[in-house]
């Protein structure tokens, strides 16, 4: 028997990038062949795609792990590694993607909508791409970046125009079965419906969908019963129908108190998508009019129910009395809700340029680890560095210095020997680049060798240049290290 699964945890891992190749062309009659190592290929992404043929998250319940392929490493003779293929996971429309903390990452609505759940790692550069004026033939290459790995929560929220709300055994499933061709499970005990059932209803010139969702009880907004499973599926419904059981045998229940209890739960629920359930139009369906006691009760409370300001229809799913009137009422309210809805437009592209003073990283002091450098570029560079290769480590130091990391560490109060953490690696900081050494010598524009000297007694720059030229004119050839020409050719 097929199962309806609307809540799963998915573990996704993107592919890692391929390593770059460190190769030197060595061929007869080709002197100074130079570096010819190719770049590594990109790792594959894990992508969620809305598929109209998928209606449940059951596949992810049985297979909760998804891993993309890795990129191929580069090779000599300038051969780049192949990129890995992305893997696409089909999800039903209405799937909401959340992170492990419950924050909504994406709302997958619309056929073909895509969401990159995990991004593949970049391929490492080969030594041919790293060659330059300062490094004619690098003896190293960059490593491939590891793929992104994360745990996601997928929740399916039904895409229906009308949502039926009511206590268990109020007749919601029977109503869907009577209005449409849907065949939900119907029984005479509470919580018969454990999963939403969708039915398509046509009334006049309108066609809309109706969702029968699990029953609601007091305390559902805090997780009691099947409350959260119920409430999640009515977030997208544009119209809510209160299906009220007028033939209940419970002494403390009546149609008015049932409606008030349901409204209290709807008001207490905070939708994850930020929608307001209280603003949705309502319809009240007084059910089970085939029972004489229910007819008497409906006559007694009709005015009190009408005081809510919503359309009230008396129906019987057993005899089908009032179903046509209810269907046309639903169609009218749905058409009004569709007309009032803001038309969806193409997604806007939002450009957020980087601030002129944004360095792309930050240096934060840490009482246990000294200093922590955070930033997308420094962390990626560290991940792609082969620390077994001294030349690669020197290349990393040069990149960090050009980015301004050493100066930022000096400004933050770092001293030689302090621990500095970048990503998952911790170093003992020893400034070796000109920027780092200059930063440790003292304040900008000063020279510690002149501390305490009287600047007023110091000769000017022009006087020092004139004295130097005068000394050079009076030097002998021996002092300048110039030998007579005949001594070299005797």
C-alpha positions in Angstrom: 0.0 0.0 0.0 1.4 3.4 -1.0 2.2 5.7 1.9 1.9 9.5 2.0 5.0 11.1 3.5 5.1 14.8 3.9 8.0 15.4 6.3 11.5 13.9 5.8 15.1 14.7 6.7 17.5 14.7 3.7 21.3 14.4 4.0 22.9 15.9 0.9 26.6 15.9 -0.1 27.9 17.6 -3.2 30.9 16.4 -5.1 34.4 17.5 -4.3 36.5 19.3 -7.0 39.4 17.5 -8.6 42.9 18.3 -7.7 45.1 20.4 -10.0 48.1 18.8 -11.6 51.7 19.9 -11.1 53.5 18.8 -14.3 56.5 20.1 -16.3 56.8 19.4 -20.0 59.9 17.4 -20.7 60.4 16.6 -24.3 63.3 16.1 -26.6 64.1 19.2 -28.7 61.8 21.3 -26.5 64.0 23.2 -24.1 62.3 25.1 -21.2 59.0 23.4 -21.9 57.5 25.0 -18.8 54.6 23.9 -16.6 51.7 22.1 -18.3 49.5 20.8 -15.5 45.8 21.0 -16.1 43.0 22.2 -13.7 40.8 19.8 -11.8 37.1 19.4 -12.6 34.2 20.9 -10.6 32.2 18.6 -8.3 28.6 17.9 -8.9 25.7 19.8 -7.3 22.6 18.3 -5.6 19.6 20.0 -7.0 15.9 19.8 -6.0 13.5 20.1 -8.9 9.7 20.4 -8.8 8.2 17.5 -10.8 4.4 17.3 -11.6 4.6 13.5 -11.5 5.6 13.4 -7.9 3.1 13.8 -5.1 4.8 12.6 -2.0 8.2 12.6 -0.3 8.2 8.8 0.1 11.3 8.3 -2.0 13.4 10.4 0.4 11.9 8.5 3.4 13.5 5.3 2.1 16.6 6.9 0.6 17.5 9.9 2.8 21.1 10.3 1.5 22.0 11.9 -1.8 25.6 12.3 -2.9 26.9 13.8 -6.1 30.0 12.7 -8.0 33.5 14.2 -7.7 35.3 16.2 -10.4 38.2 14.5 -12.1 41.8 15.6 -11.4 43.8 17.5 -14.0 46.7 15.9 -15.9 49.8 16.9 -17.8 49.8 18.4 -21.3 47.3 21.0 -20.2 44.5 18.4 -19.8 41.8 19.6 -17.5 39.7 17.2 -15.4 36.1 16.6 -16.3 33.3 18.2 -14.4 31.0 15.9 -12.5 27.3 15.7 -13.4 24.7 17.3 -11.1 22.1 15.0 -9.6 18.5 16.2 -9.7 16.0 15.1 -7.0 12.3 15.3 -8.0 10.1 16.8 -5.3 6.3 17.6 -5.4 5.1 21.1 -5.8 4.6 22.8 -2.5 7.7 21.4 -0.9 9.4 23.8 1.6 13.1 23.4 2.3 14.3 24.2 5.8 17.7 23.9 7.5 18.5 22.0 10.6 17.5 25.0 12.7 14.1 25.3 11.1 14.8 28.4 9.0 13.1 28.4 5.6 15.6 28.3 2.8 13.3 28.0 -0.2 9.7 27.5 -1.1 9.4 25.2 -4.2 6.3 26.3 -6.1 5.9 26.2 -9.8 6.7 23.3 -12.2 10.4 23.2 -12.9 11.5 25.3 -10.0 15.0 24.4 -9.0 17.0 24.8 -5.7 20.6 23.9 -5.3 20.6 22.0 -2.0 24.4 21.5 -1.9 27.1 23.2 -4.1 29.9 21.2 -5.6 33.5 22.1 -4.8 35.7 24.0 -7.2 38.5 22.2 -9.0 42.1 23.1 -8.1 44.2 25.1 -10.5 47.1 23.3 -12.1 50.6 24.7 -12.1 50.1 26.0 -15.7 47.5 28.3 -14.4 49.6 29.4 -11.4 52.6 30.3 -13.5 53.5 34.0 -13.6 56.4 36.5 -13.6 57.3 35.6 -10.1 56.9 31.9 -10.5 58.0 30.7 -13.9 57.5 27.0 -13.1 55.5 26.3 -9.9 56.2 23.0 -8.3 52.7 22.7 -6.8 49.1 22.8 -7.7 45.9 23.7 -5.8 43.8 21.0 -4.3 40.1 20.5 -5.1 37.6 22.1 -2.8 35.4 19.7 -0.8 31.8 19.6 -1.7 29.1 21.1 0.6 27.4 18.8 3.0 24.3 19.7 4.9 21.1 18.2 6.5 17.8 19.6 5.2 14.2 19.1 6.3 11.7 18.8 3.5 8.0 19.6 4.3 5.2 19.2 1.9 2.4 21.8 2.2 -0.6 20.9 0.1 -1.4 23.1 -2.9 -5.2 23.4 -2.6 -7.7 26.3 -3.0 -10.0 25.1 -0.2 -9.0 23.5 3.0 -11.5 21.7 5.2 -11.1 22.2 8.9 -12.9 20.5 11.7 -12.9 18.1 14.6 -12.1 14.4 14.0 -15.1 12.5 12.6 -16.8 15.8 11.5 -17.3 14.4 8.0 -14.5 16.1 6.1 -13.4 12.9 4.2 -17.0 12.1 3.3 -17.4 15.7 2.0 -14.4 15.4 -0.3 -15.7 12.0 -1.5 -19.1 13.4 -2.2 -17.9 16.6 -4.0 -15.1 15.0 -6.1 -13.8 11.7 -7.5 -11.4 11.3 -4.6 -11.7 8.2 -2.5 -10.3 8.9 1.0 -10.5 6.4 3.8 -13.9 6.8 5.7 -14.6 5.2 9.0 -16.6 5.8 12.2 -13.6 6.5 14.5 -11.5 9.6 15.1 -8.3 10.4 13.2 -9.3 8.2 10.3 -7.5 10.7 8.0 -3.8 10.6 8.7 -2.7 12.2 5.4 -4.2 15.0 3.2 -6.5 14.0 0.4 -7.0 16.3 -2.6 -10.1 16.4 -4.7 -11.0 18.5 -7.8 -14.4 20.1 -7.8 -16.2 21.9 -10.7 -19.0 24.3 -10.0 -20.4 26.4 -12.8 -17.4 27.7 -14.7 -14.9 27.3 -11.9 -12.6 24.4 -11.1 -10.8 24.3 -7.8 -9.1 21.8 -5.5 -10.3 20.8 -2.0 -8.0 19.4 0.6 -9.1 17.0 3.4 -6.5 17.2 6.1 -6.2 15.5 9.5 -8.6 16.5 12.2 -8.0 19.4 14.6 -8.3 19.3 18.4 -7.7 21.9 21.0 -3.9 22.3 21.6 -3.1 21.4 18.0 -1.0 24.6 17.6 1.3 23.4 20.3 1.7 19.9 18.7 -1.1 18.0 20.4 -2.6 15.2 18.3 -1.9 15.6 14.6 -2.1 19.4 14.9 1.1 20.5 13.3 0.7 18.0 10.5 -2.8 19.4 10.0 -2.0 23.1 10.2 1.0 22.8 7.8 -1.3 21.7 5.0 -3.7 24.7 5.2 -1.0 27.4 4.9 -1.5 27.6 1.1 -5.3 27.3 1.1 -6.9 30.5 0.0 -10.3 29.6 1.5 -11.1 27.6 4.8 -14.3 25.7 5.3 -15.4 24.8 8.9 -17.0 21.4 8.7 -19.1 21.3 11.9 -20.6 18.0 13.3 -24.2 18.9 14.4 -24.8 15.3 15.5 -22.1 14.9 18.1 -22.9 13.1 21.3 -20.3 14.9 23.4 -22.2 17.1 25.9 -19.6 19.9 26.1 -19.6 20.5 22.3 -21.8 22.5 20.0 -21.3 24.2 16.6 -20.4 27.6 18.1 -17.9 26.3 20.6 -16.3 24.1 17.9 -15.8 27.0 15.6 -14.4 29.1 18.3 -12.0 26.4 19.4 -10.8 25.9 15.8 -10.3 29.7 15.3 -8.3 29.9 18.5 -5.9 27.2 17.2 -5.6 28.9 13.8 -4.8 32.2 15.5 -2.2 30.5 17.8 -0.4 28.8 14.9 2.6 30.7 13.3 3.0 29.6 9.7 6.6 29.0 8.6 5.9 30.8 5.3 4.8 34.0 7.1 1.2 33.8 5.9 -1.7 35.0 8.0 -4.4 32.3 8.5 -6.8 34.8 10.2 -7.2 36.8 7.0 -8.4 33.9 4.9 -12.1 33.9 3.9 -14.3 31.3 5.7 -17.3 29.2 5.0 -19.3 27.2 7.6 -20.8 23.8 6.6 -23.2 22.4 9.2 -23.0 18.7 8.5 -25.1 15.6 9.1 -28.4 17.2 8.4 -29.8 13.7 7.8 -30.0 13.2 11.6 -33.1 14.7 13.2 -31.3 16.0 16.3 -28.7 17.7 14.0 -31.5 19.5 12.2 -32.9 20.8 15.5 -29.5 21.9 16.7 -28.7 23.7 13.4 -32.0 25.7 13.7 -31.1 26.7 17.3 -27.5 27.9 16.6 -28.0 29.2 13.0 -28.2 32.8 14.1 -25.2 32.5 16.4 -23.1 30.9 13.6 -24.2 33.5 11.2 -22.9 36.2 13.6 -19.4 35.2 12.6 -20.1 37.0 9.3 -19.4 34.0 7.1 -21.6 32.1 4.6 -23.5 29.2 6.4 -24.6 26.1 4.4 -26.5 23.1 5.9 -25.4 19.9 4.2 -25.6 16.1 4.5 -22.9 14.0 2.9 -25.1 10.9 3.3 -28.1 12.2 1.3 -26.0 14.9 -0.6 -28.4 17.6 0.5 -27.0 21.1 0.2 -23.8 19.9 -1.6 -24.5 21.8 -4.8 -25.1 25.0 -2.8 -21.9 24.5 -0.9 -19.9 23.8 -4.1 -21.2 27.1 -5.7 -20.5 29.0 -2.5 -17.0 27.6 -2.5 -16.5 28.6 -6.2 -17.7 32.2 -5.6 -15.4 32.7 -2.6 -12.4 31.0 -4.5 -12.9 33.3 -7.5 -13.0 36.4 -5.2 -9.8 35.2 -3.5 -8.1 34.6 -6.8 -9.1 38.0 -8.1 -7.8 39.7 -4.9 -4.5 37.8 -5.0 -1.4 39.7 -6.1 -0.5 38.4 -9.6 2.8 36.6 -9.5 5.5 38.2 -11.6 8.9 37.0 -12.8 11.5 36.8 -10.0 13.4 40.0 -9.7 17.2 40.0 -9.8 18.5 41.8 -6.7 22.0 43.2 -7.0 23.9 43.8 -3.8 27.3 45.3 -4.7 30.1 44.9 -2.3 30.9 47.9 -0.1 34.0 49.8 -1.1 35.5 49.2 2.4 34.6 45.5 2.5 37.8 43.5 2.6 36.1 40.1 2.2 37.3 38.8 5.6 37.3 39.7 9.3 39.8 39.1 12.1 38.3 38.3 15.5 40.3 37.7 18.7 39.6 34.4 20.4 40.7 33.8 24.0 41.5 30.2 23.3 42.8 30.2 19.7 44.4 33.6 19.5 42.9 35.1 16.4 40.3 33.7 14.0 40.2 34.9 10.3 36.8 34.4 8.8 36.0 35.0 5.1 35.0 33.1 2.0 38.3 33.6 0.2 40.8 32.9 3.0 39.0 29.8 4.1 38.8 28.5 0.5 42.4 29.2 -0.1 43.4 27.2 3.0 41.3 24.3 2.0 43.0 24.2 -1.4 46.5 24.3 -0.1 48.8 21.3 0.1 50.6 21.9 3.4 53.1 19.1 2.6 54.6 21.4 -0.1 56.6 24.4 1.1 56.1 26.3 -2.1 52.4 25.9 -1.9 52.5 27.2 1.7 54.5 30.2 0.5 52.0 30.9 -2.3 49.2 30.8 0.3 51.1 33.3 2.5 51.6 35.7 -0.5 47.9 35.5 -1.3 46.9 36.2 2.2 49.3 39.1 2.4 47.9 40.6 -0.8 44.4 40.3 0.6 45.6 42.3 3.6 45.3 39.5 6.2 48.7 40.2 7.8 48.1 43.9 8.2 44.7 43.2 9.7 46.3 40.8 12.2 48.9 43.4 13.1 46.2 46.0 13.6 44.2 43.6 15.8 47.2 43.2 18.1 48.7 39.9 16.9 52.3 39.2 17.7 54.7 36.7 16.2 54.0 33.3 17.7 50.3 33.9 18.3 47.9 31.3 17.1 45.8 32.2 14.0 43.0 30.0 12.9 41.7 30.0 9.3 39.0 27.5 8.6 40.0 24.2 10.1 43.7 25.0 10.3 45.6 26.7 13.1 49.0 28.3 12.6 51.7 30.0 14.6 51.8 33.4 13.0 55.3 34.4 11.9 55.1 37.4 9.5 57.4 36.8 6.7 56.1 38.9 3.8 57.1 42.5 3.5 53.7 43.7 4.5 53.8 41.6 7.7 57.3 42.6 8.6 56.7 46.3 8.0 53.5 46.1 10.1 55.5 44.7 13.0 58.3 47.4 12.9 56.2 50.2 14.3 53.7 52.8 13.4 53.2 53.8 9.8 55.6 56.7 8.8 58.0 56.1 11.7 61.3 54.3 12.0 62.1 52.7 15.5 65.9 53.3 14.9 65.3 57.0 15.1 63.4 56.9 18.4 64.8 59.5 20.7 66.8 61.3 18.0 66.5 65.0 17.6 65.0 65.6 14.2 66.1 69.2 14.3 69.8 68.2 14.4 69.4 65.8 11.5 70.6 67.2 8.1 68.1 67.6 5.3 67.7 65.1 2.5 69.3 67.5 0.0 72.3 68.1 2.2 72.8 64.3 2.6 72.7 63.7 -1.1 75.2 66.5 -1.8 77.6 65.1 0.9 77.3 61.6 -0.7 78.2 62.8 -4.2 81.2 64.7 -2.8 82.5 61.6 -1.2 82.1 59.6 -4.4 84.2 62.2 -6.4 87.1 61.9 -4.0 87.2 58.1 -3.9 90.1 56.4 -5.6 89.7 53.5 -8.0 90.8 51.0 -5.3 88.0 52.3 -2.9 85.5 51.9 -5.7 86.8 48.4 -6.5 87.9 49.2 -10.1 91.1 47.5 -11.3 93.3 48.9 -14.1 92.5 47.4 -17.5 96.0 46.0 -18.1 95.8 43.8 -15.0 93.0 41.8 -16.6 94.7 41.1 -19.9 98.3 40.6 -19.0 
